């Protein structure tokens, strides 16, 4: 999206993030708990920085999933304490870097797990389900957006026939 005017980037980001969060909110009515605060930050990366490696599907889903798993393991092994909360976030970040799954909002996922002490199902819903839905919405949105822009470019660049 780097060659588009700033207003267009802002509009595309706004509409995409709105669509992703609205999709999660709508699905929440049926599935319960698909929304969590770290997904707000994920929406920034997916829709304002879609070309960033941090916005790749493996980073979004893998980063959130790994962080939730690490935090749940530490929570269930050692309980909640200041040291365990700090270790959950730090270890999640270190493993994301080591495994090439870096996604900054996933650090907040580890923190959320430690502060709310959910059961193991939290890993699947909202974490993996929500991250997967957001990634899918982003892929569809950007794919359709790109097709629309290509169509507009072709129409604008259509050759004109000169009368001789």
C-alpha positions in Angstrom: 0.0 0.0 0.0 3.0 2.3 0.0 2.3 4.1 -3.3 -1.3 5.2 -2.4 -2.2 8.6 -0.9 -2.2 8.8 2.9 -6.0 9.4 3.0 -6.6 6.2 1.0 -4.3 4.2 3.3 -6.2 5.6 6.3 -9.5 4.7 4.8 -8.5 1.2 3.8 -7.1 0.6 7.3 -10.2 1.9 9.0 -12.6 -0.1 6.9 -10.5 -3.3 7.2 -10.1 -3.1 11.0 -13.8 -2.3 11.4 -14.7 -5.3 9.3 -12.4 -7.7 11.2 -13.6 -6.5 14.7 -17.2 -6.5 13.5 -16.8 -10.1 12.3 -15.4 -11.2 15.6 -18.2 -9.3 17.5 -20.9 -10.9 15.3 -19.4 -14.4 15.8 -19.1 -13.8 19.5 -22.9 -13.7 19.6 -22.9 -17.3 18.4 -19.6 -18.7 19.7 -18.9 -16.5 22.8 -15.6 -14.9 23.7 -14.0 -14.4 20.3 -13.0 -10.9 21.2 -10.0 -10.0 23.4 -8.1 -6.7 23.8 -4.9 -7.8 22.1 -6.9 -8.2 18.8 -7.3 -4.4 18.7 -3.5 -4.1 18.3 -3.5 -7.0 15.9 -6.0 -5.1 13.7 -3.5 -2.2 13.6 -0.8 -4.4 12.2 -3.1 -6.4 9.8 -4.8 -3.3 8.3 -2.3 -0.4 8.7 0.9 -2.4 8.1 -0.3 -5.3 5.9 3.1 -5.7 4.1 4.9 -6.1 7.4 6.2 -9.6 8.4 4.4 -9.0 11.7 1.2 -9.2 9.7 1.8 -12.7 8.2 -0.7 -15.4 9.1 2.0 -17.5 10.8 3.0 -14.6 13.0 -0.5 -13.6 13.9 -1.8 -17.0 14.6 1.5 -18.5 15.8 2.4 -15.6 18.0 -0.9 -15.4 19.8 -1.1 -19.2 20.1 2.4 -19.6 21.4 2.1 -16.8 23.9 -1.2 -18.1 25.2 0.2 -21.7 25.5 3.4 -20.5 27.3 1.3 -18.4 29.7 -1.2 -21.2 30.4 1.6 -23.6 31.1 3.3 -21.3 33.5 0.0 -20.3 35.1 -1.0 -24.0 35.7 2.4 -25.0 36.8 3.3 -22.1 39.1 0.2 -20.0 39.7 -0.1 -16.2 39.6 2.8 -14.2 41.0 4.7 -11.1 39.9 7.6 -13.3 38.8 5.5 -15.7 36.8 3.6 -12.9 35.1 6.9 -11.3 34.0 8.3 -14.7 33.0 5.2 -15.5 30.9 5.5 -12.3 28.8 9.3 -12.4 28.6 9.5 -16.1 27.6 6.7 -15.7 25.1 8.6 -12.9 23.4 11.8 -14.9 23.4 10.2 -17.9 21.9 8.4 -15.8 19.3 11.7 -14.3 18.2 13.5 -17.7 18.3 10.7 -19.4 16.2 10.2 -16.5 13.8 6.7 -15.9 15.0 7.0 -12.3 16.3 3.7 -10.5 16.6 3.8 -7.7 19.2 0.2 -7.9 20.3 0.8 -11.5 21.4 2.8 -10.2 24.3 -0.5 -8.8 25.6 -2.1 -12.2 25.1 0.4 -13.7 27.5 -0.3 -10.9 30.0 -4.1 -11.3 29.6 -3.8 -15.0 30.4 -1.8 -14.3 33.5 -4.2 -11.6 34.7 -7.4 -13.5 34.1 -6.3 -17.1 34.8 -8.6 -18.8 32.2 -8.9 -22.5 31.6 -7.1 -24.3 28.8 -10.0 -23.7 26.4 -8.9 -20.1 26.2 -6.1 -21.2 23.9 -8.6 -22.3 21.3 -11.3 -19.7 21.9 -10.7 -16.8 21.8 -7.0 -17.0 20.9 -6.6 -19.4 18.0 -10.1 -19.0 16.7 -10.0 -15.2 16.9 -6.6 -14.9 15.4 -7.5 -17.2 12.5 -10.7 -15.3 11.8 -8.9 -12.0 11.9 -6.2 -13.3 9.5 -8.8 -14.7 7.2 -10.8 -11.4 7.1 -7.5 -9.5 6.5 -6.6 -11.8 3.6 -10.0 -11.5 2.0 -10.2 -7.8 2.5 -6.7 -7.0 1.1 -7.2 -9.4 -1.8 -10.5 -7.8 -2.8 -9.1 -4.3 -2.2 -6.1 -5.1 -4.5 -8.5 -6.5 -7.2 -10.6 -3.3 -7.0 -7.5 -1.0 -7.3 -6.1 -3.0 -10.2 -9.5 -2.7 -12.0 -9.5 1.0 -11.4 -6.0 1.4 -12.7 -6.8 -0.6 -15.9 -9.9 1.5 -16.5 -7.9 4.7 -16.0 -5.1 3.5 -18.2 -7.3 2.2 -21.0 -5.8 3.2 -24.4 -7.7 5.8 -26.3 -8.1 5.5 -30.1 -7.1 8.6 -31.9 -8.8 9.5 -35.1 -6.4 10.1 -38.0 
